[in-house]
């Protein structure tokens, strides 16, 4: 009976998404752009839930429990995504753009990494866990949303802490209107981060002798992504699996082990959790397809940003002064949540347009016209459908310490994502696979932050265990 | 909501982490097993499906035996023998 009920709810949720898509299409054909975001979000949500795909879990389970399945799944996803991305770049069918490279990514990644361990899920993981009914993850997304929105707009006393150089740089530039540069974050962006170099590896001097698909495959996919990913898989095998596996193998064989056994060990590690590894591959391929479809939509409508379509439909109040809204063109989390937080705060009288992040760059569309926000909603509902079909949906109201972990973890993730200009997806997964070496800087910071988070939780749980064991 | 780790008999323990989400169930499982002696049995009760995969692999790698795995409503129950 319970099984039947879950199935019915899965069909109801899917039906609702179909209905929403049809309504959007009926209202205006331009909204098909939003519908594409909805359904890629839905697909990500299903895959994330099925594979338990979470970047927090990748480093946390490795450090806390010595379990590498998620780290391996993510690295496999990167490898497959990079191959598709290189093909798309070579054919000028990509929406990917490199980000500024600098120490801010390591710092942002570190803060983000601590946050994702505290809250129990990364930015994408928290969304899929909401779909499973996890109340702590709702709090994490609340923390991400409002943490970012407030951080992006707060100035006043914080501006006194700004380095003189950032202020001078911001004041001397003419691209961004001075009246929009008001918050600490604005000066950080305009006076520091926006001035940093951007590049994908195919633009490096040593690649000038290569052309066409060879150039992008060799630089962006093989050198920037596949070799480092394979090296990491090997390192994880050596440090976490090899000793135990070879000991078992030697016992089974009753003798020494060789190179063939090493290969079996690596393969065994990759296939230890088939659903995670398989979803890693599928997510990588889907992320590539997502870029391809959105680029196709942009070509069809003759646009570079969804803001142009909103303008054609008369929704100019949604746009930034730059005439755009946040439209990443690929899988992305966090900025759309920040927009939602800012939208809510504006309802309470907070002016969120007087800054660079919302006012000049990303705009503040109504949530129902925000394409990236619909992608996040799609992730939640896609995960919900998968959880319902697998009888794994259960609403868990956050209680006790989990309330604090969820909110503070979300807040840390939000701050980290703003400092680094992205989260585990936008600043790491997409950037690395797109050939941007800066993505690895965020990854290093994120893993370092997760390590600190695990250290903290180890200390915390040890204290609680000791208390419990006083009774015996 | 509070985690419970109790001795229920000679060489028998119970860990209840219902309501907890990642990473708490896997961390408490690991910590509990560290406190137990070889051959002791742990009954672990939790309700976070995402933790199950990690715990199964963690047990496999450490050589602990997952003697029983069942679902009761929304709860997942693992019976683990420490190696």
Contacts between the chains, C-beta under 8 A, distances in Angstrom:
chain1	res1	chain2	res2	distance
A	52	B	49	7.8
A	52	B	50	4.8
A	52	B	53	5.4
A	54	B	22	7.3
A	54	B	50	7.2
A	56	B	22	7.1
A	56	B	23	7.7
A	57	B	22	6.3
A	57	B	23	7.6
A	57	B	50	7.3
A	57	B	54	6.9
A	60	B	22	7.5
A	60	B	23	5.1
A	61	B	23	7.2
A	61	B	26	6.7
A	61	B	54	4.9
A	61	B	58	7.9
A	64	B	23	5.7
A	64	B	26	6.6
A	64	B	27	5.4
A	64	B	30	7.1
A	65	B	26	5.1
A	65	B	27	7.4
A	65	B	30	5.6
A	65	B	54	6.0
A	65	B	55	7.8
A	65	B	58	4.4
A	66	B	58	6.7
A	66	B	61	6.1
A	66	B	62	7.8
A	67	B	26	7.8
A	67	B	54	5.0
A	67	B	57	4.7
A	67	B	58	5.1
A	67	B	61	6.9
A	69	B	53	6.9
A	69	B	54	7.3
A	69	B	57	5.6
A	70	B	54	7.9
A	117	B	23	6.8
A	120	B	21	4.6
A	120	B	22	4.4
A	120	B	23	6.3
A	120	B	24	7.6
A	121	B	21	7.8
A	121	B	22	6.7
A	129	B	21	7.2
A	129	B	50	7.1
A	132	B	49	7.0
A	132	B	50	7.5
A	134	B	21	5.6
A	134	B	48	7.8
A	136	B	21	5.1
A	137	B	21	7.4
A	240	B	61	8.0
A	241	B	61	7.3
A	244	B	61	5.9
A	244	B	63	7.8
A	272	B	57	5.8
A	272	B	60	7.6
A	273	B	53	5.9
A	273	B	57	6.4
A	275	B	53	7.8
A	276	B	53	7.1
A	387	B	49	7.9
A	392	B	49	4.5
A	394	B	47	6.4
A	394	B	74	4.2
A	396	B	19	6.3
A	396	B	21	7.1
A	396	B	47	7.0
A	396	B	48	7.9
A	399	B	1	4.0
A	399	B	19	6.1
A	400	B	1	4.5
A	400	B	2	7.0
A	402	B	1	7.3
A	402	B	19	7.4
A	402	B	20	7.1
A	402	B	21	6.7
A	454	B	23	7.5
A	457	B	23	6.3
A	457	B	24	7.7
A	457	B	27	5.9
A	458	B	27	7.0
A	461	B	24	7.2
A	461	B	27	5.0
A	461	B	28	6.0
A	461	B	31	5.6
A	462	B	31	6.7
A	464	B	3	6.3
A	465	B	5	6.2
A	465	B	28	7.3
A	465	B	31	5.0
A	465	B	32	7.3
A	465	B	35	6.7
A	468	B	3	7.2
A	468	B	4	7.0
A	468	B	5	4.2
A	468	B	6	7.5
A	469	B	5	6.8
A	469	B	35	6.5
A	471	B	6	7.2
A	471	B	7	7.7
A	472	B	6	7.5
A	472	B	7	4.2
